[in-house]
Amino acid sequence: MDRDETIAKMKQQLDEWNAKIGDWESQMHETQATIKARYEKQLGTLREQREEGIGKLKQAQESSEAAWRDMGSGFEEAWKHLAKGFENAWSEFGSKQEKDETKS
């Protein structure tokens, strides 16, 4: 093979590599966008549950003793449910984060 043929083949190979690198970069950006969207959704859920918790705390603080006696057990159950939802959302968030870190 002469010099010109070798150079042409090298250029062709470099063009193929550049195309592959471009494809991989595109895939990386798409993956990052997908992961970011999942995190944002999960964070939104966590923030909503936190706000609900703040509301429940204010409700408990503002209730009279008599009102608390009437609603206390129901309130505690609602709080446990809220806490469980938060923990479930956080654990899903954490498991996604671990999966994403192992992909890196």
ChimeraX attribute file (.defattr): number of C-alpha atoms within 10 A of each C-alpha:
attribute: neighborCount
match mode: 1-to-1
recipient: residues
	/A:1	6
	/A:2	6
	/A:3	8
	/A:4	9
	/A:5	10
	/A:6	11
	/A:7	12
	/A:8	11
	/A:9	12
	/A:10	12
	/A:11	12
	/A:12	12
	/A:13	12
	/A:14	12
	/A:15	12
	/A:16	12
	/A:17	12
	/A:18	12
	/A:19	12
	/A:20	12
	/A:21	12
	/A:22	12
	/A:23	11
	/A:24	12
	/A:25	12
	/A:26	12
	/A:27	12
	/A:28	12
	/A:29	11
	/A:30	12
	/A:31	13
	/A:32	13
	/A:33	12
	/A:34	12
	/A:35	15
	/A:36	12
	/A:37	12
	/A:38	14
	/A:39	16
	/A:40	12
	/A:41	13
	/A:42	17
	/A:43	15
	/A:44	12
	/A:45	16
	/A:46	19
	/A:47	13
	/A:48	13
	/A:49	17
	/A:50	15
	/A:51	12
	/A:52	14
	/A:53	17
	/A:54	12
	/A:55	12
	/A:56	17
	/A:57	13
	/A:58	11
	/A:59	13
	/A:60	17
	/A:61	11
	/A:62	11
	/A:63	13
	/A:64	11
	/A:65	12
	/A:66	9
	/A:67	11
	/A:68	16
	/A:69	11
	/A:70	11
	/A:71	13
	/A:72	15
	/A:73	11
	/A:74	12
	/A:75	16
	/A:76	13
	/A:77	11
	/A:78	14
	/A:79	16
	/A:80	12
	/A:81	12
	/A:82	17
	/A:83	15
	/A:84	12
	/A:85	15
	/A:86	19
	/A:87	13
	/A:88	13
	/A:89	17
	/A:90	16
	/A:91	12
	/A:92	13
	/A:93	18
	/A:94	13
	/A:95	12
	/A:96	16
	/A:97	14
	/A:98	11
	/A:99	11
	/A:100	13
	/A:101	9
	/A:102	8
	/A:103	7
	/A:104	5
